[in-house]
Amino acid sequence: MTSLSLPPTVTIVEVGPRDGFQMEAVFIPTDVKIATINAIAAAGVRKTEATSFVNPKVIPQMRDASDVMRGIARRAGATFTALVPNVRGAEQAVAAGVDAVRQVICVTETYNRRNVGMSVDQSVANLAAIRAAAGSTPVELVIALAFGCPLEGPVEPDAVVRLAGRAIEMGIREISIADSIGLAGPEQVGAMMRLLQHTFGGIAWSLHLHDTRGLGLANVLAGLDQGVTTFDASIGGLGGCPVVPGATGNIATEDLVHMLDGMGIATGIDIEALMHATRLAQAELGRAFPAKVLSAGTTSSVFARAATH
Amino acid sequence: MTSLSLPPTVTIVEVGPRDGFQMEAVFIPTDVKIATINAIAAAGVRKTEATSFVNPKVIPQMRDASDVMRGIARRAGATFTALVPNVRGAEQAVAAGVDAVRQVICVTETYNRRNVGMSVDQSVANLAAIRAAAGSTPVELVIALAFGCPLEGPVEPDAVVRLAGRAIEMGIREISIADSIGLAGPEQVGAMMRLLQHTFGGIAWSLHLHDTRGLGLANVLAGLDQGVTTFDASIGGLGGCPVVPGATGNIATEDLVHMLDGMGIATGIDIEALMHATRLAQAELGRAFPAKVLSAGTTSSVFARAATH
């Protein structure tokens, strides 16, 4: 019998303002977006994916990307990134003052073409062009569908290694491995991160996990056990599941912070302050969010109430 | 960096027909209960908590306990247990042909009095009386609120050890450690099972976990890592959460089997057949169930669809 190997600290990348908000049909006013992002950073989140510099005709929700980036109150220790699909987006993002840009490439050819209309080779060339355009602003890669594809089925871990290798060759140092539709389990997550870390040194790996099949936090545990210390998560569990209405997509930041708090792993995030940020978005969107701790409350809050009995 | 320590096989105790059904306000017809239990056993579940021999005035849903037990189609390798609160219930359960009876004791004094109107000492005496009444039928103990109590707050692991020790002294050999309102995280589950197994030999420990705060399957992983090989779960994720409407209570059997399938851990359960059983209950109850795999489908089914593209 072993015990899990656990790191002392974890960095959470809050992707709700991009990955979550972009799924919303009704436009969220720019000031609500900014207030939510400011509250997220005030809660102690060190890195927030604030918006996406995409064609506003394709994703109208993100048409205020520059205004959002420029409107965020900067504070020490908090960085803000944006998703960019191309050089034009990267230039706009850099001009608006992002701390880093992220590009997504699907590891499977069929889905990447459907998603961005490019072959994987074209997307890799695009990544190189984005890197050139971004200048000194770091460029990060998200490898989507790393654990399986709805069109191509299972993904060979070696395919992820090859795509990561091409990005690393061009100087990318931060790579997020995404289980974009929640197909992975702890064994797959553990094996993938073991393989990647064994193959490449000096890379800041992160995991982007979905809770589609209830495995989100179990997969985080498997990642932690392999020494992964950076995880994407989304306030309220927003976003990430375009197909099944009401189903959980991204792991909820509240649930992740709550788990890590209970394990004595520091995130720097005040969970009650984070839930305040989430409720700013919730007040605008006017519906229940999937995050469980948001409705059930933290274990600490249950114990605090018990103490007053 | 370590790797998780994993057992080759796991036994799932299906508690939905008792723990799930008893929460339902509308009476589920006896033949629907029996058909669901038969389908659960046909799916390969080796142990099912089929009903509860309680005062029908307290829990009218379980008033057909004897008819359910007598109506189940017995098959090789499938056993059926019942919850009993007292000697009278144990006698009825044994007469109806159960393979084992289970009693629940809350580890915290205040909640045990609220739950069954007895002190913990009285419940322990009751357990001894049940054991005498059950004769050669095995008696199992569920230690509820083992990871915290809504009235008393945190629970010292030593309190669980002491209660377990009193049951073991009287010859109980199967003990389920229950996180009845989903307060535990992987660290607490791991530490508790390590402590119990270190203190007592020869006991068949099981874990009864809730997904109230999204930690259900992560906690299973922590239990597996400590060598625990028996887990309670409930079809559809039914039951176990009387307080928050719509919130998840018990971990869903479908989600648990799906995780274990993905880890190569054998349960003997055919997940598609299990979901057929769940849908028998769902057709009667006419609402969505919390189990995620039930709506999202298994990873294997996603891959099978991809293969036909």
Interface residues (C-beta under 8 A of the other chain):
Chain A: M1 T2 S3 L4 S5 G148 C149 P150 L151 E152 G153 P154 I181 G182 L183 A184 G185 P186 E187 Q188 G190 R194 D211 T212 R213 G214 L215 G216 L217 A218 V220 L221 A222 D225 Q226 G227 V244 A247 T248 A252 D255 H258 M259 G262 M263 G264 A291 K292 V293 S295 A296 T298 T299 V302 F303 R305 A306 A307 H309
Chain B: M1 T2 S3 L4 S5 T110 G148 C149 P150 L151 E152 G153 P154 I181 G182 L183 A184 G185 P186 E187 Q188 G190 R194 D211 T212 R213 G214 L215 G216 L217 A218 V220 L221 A222 D225 Q226 G227 V244 A247 T248 A252 D255 H258 M259 G262 M263 G264 A291 K292 V293 S295 A296 T298 T299 V302 F303 R305 A306 A307 H309
